[in-house]
Amino acid sequence: MNDVIKGTRWRHYNGAEYVVMDIANTESKDARYPPTVVYRGTVNQLIWCRPLKDWHRSMTRIELLAD
């Protein structure tokens, strides 16, 4: 899961694309506050969050092609 880093682009299984803004709660030891991905839609600019442990269930990283 270390490929989920700030600035990376991801595609949801429904086709929508997102950019990771940050990872929240990385220092928390409390299970109520798990590490959480904060991300923004590339089209509508809405901000979302999802527990890091659930991220790869529905997201695939978009690899940019080299020029």
N, C-alpha and C positions, 0 to 999 in steps of 0.2 A: 504493500500500500504506500510505499514511499514515492510512487510516481505522481501522487496527488500533491502538486505544489503550486504555489501562487503563480498566476499567469498562464497556466496550461489550459488548453481548450479540450472540451469533452462533448460527446454527442450522447444524448439520452436515447433509449431504445425507440422512442416515438419520433425521432428525427430532429428534435430541437437541439441547438448548440448553446454551450455555456462556457464561461471563463471562470476559473477558480480565483476568488478574490483573496481568500486567506483560510487558515485552519484555526478555529477557535477552541478554547478549553484544552490546550495541549499540556498544561501543567497541572490540571485538576486530577486529584486522586479519588474524587467522589464519583461513584457510578451514575449519579443523577446528572452529571455534567460531562458526558463523553466527548472526546475529540470530535469536532464538527466541521464539515466543509461549508464555507460560505461562498456562494457562487452567484453569477449574474447572467441572465439570458442575453444572448448577443443580438436578438431582434427587438424584444420588448423592454430590455434593460431592467426587468424585475429582479429583485434580490431574493435568493432562496437559501436554505440551509438544510443539511442532511448529515446524520451521523456518519463519520468516516467508515465505520465498520460495515455500513450498508451501501457505500458509494459504488462499488464495482458491480453490484447486482443489476443496475440499470444504466450505468455510464461506461462509455468506451472512449479512450483517449484518441484525439484526432492528431495524427502525425502530420506535420507540415512537410511538404515536398521541398527539397533543396533546389535552389535556382540554378 
